[in-house]
Amino acid sequence: MADVDGVAQDQLRSFVERIERLEEEKKTISDDIKDVYAEAKGNGF
């Protein structure tokens, strides 16, 4: 049963790490979008 618990913990850790990476990417993309809006606004749009 210990192996099953270890596997479940590894899977959960993997899910959390993937989510954290995706959240970081989402923030970076959001920041990039804000920059594009600011650039467009600065050019009169």
C-alpha positions as CSV (number, residue, x, y, z in Angstrom):
1,M,0.0,0.0,0.0
2,A,2.9,2.4,0.6
3,D,3.8,2.2,-3.1
4,V,0.3,3.3,-4.0
5,D,0.5,6.2,-1.6
6,G,3.8,7.2,-3.1
7,V,2.5,7.1,-6.6
8,A,-0.5,9.1,-5.7
9,Q,1.7,11.7,-4.0
10,D,4.0,11.8,-7.1
11,Q,1.0,12.3,-9.4
12,L,-0.4,15.1,-7.2
13,R,2.9,16.8,-7.0
14,S,3.2,16.6,-10.8
15,F,-0.3,18.1,-11.2
16,V,0.5,21.0,-8.9
17,E,3.9,21.7,-10.6
18,R,2.2,21.7,-14.0
19,I,-0.5,24.1,-12.7
20,E,2.1,26.4,-11.2
21,R,4.0,26.5,-14.5
22,L,0.9,27.3,-16.5
23,E,-0.1,30.0,-14.0
24,E,3.3,31.6,-14.5
25,E,2.9,31.4,-18.3
26,K,-0.6,32.9,-18.0
27,K,0.7,35.8,-16.0
28,T,3.5,36.4,-18.6
29,I,1.0,36.3,-21.4
30,S,-1.4,38.7,-19.6
31,D,1.5,41.1,-19.0
32,D,2.4,40.9,-22.7
33,I,-1.2,41.7,-23.7
34,K,-1.2,44.7,-21.4
35,D,2.0,45.9,-23.0
36,V,0.4,45.6,-26.5
37,Y,-2.7,47.5,-25.4
38,A,-0.4,50.2,-23.9
39,E,1.6,50.4,-27.1
40,A,-1.6,50.7,-29.2
41,K,-3.0,53.4,-26.9
42,G,0.3,55.2,-27.1
43,N,0.0,55.2,-30.9
44,G,-3.5,56.8,-30.7
45,F,-5.7,53.7,-31.0
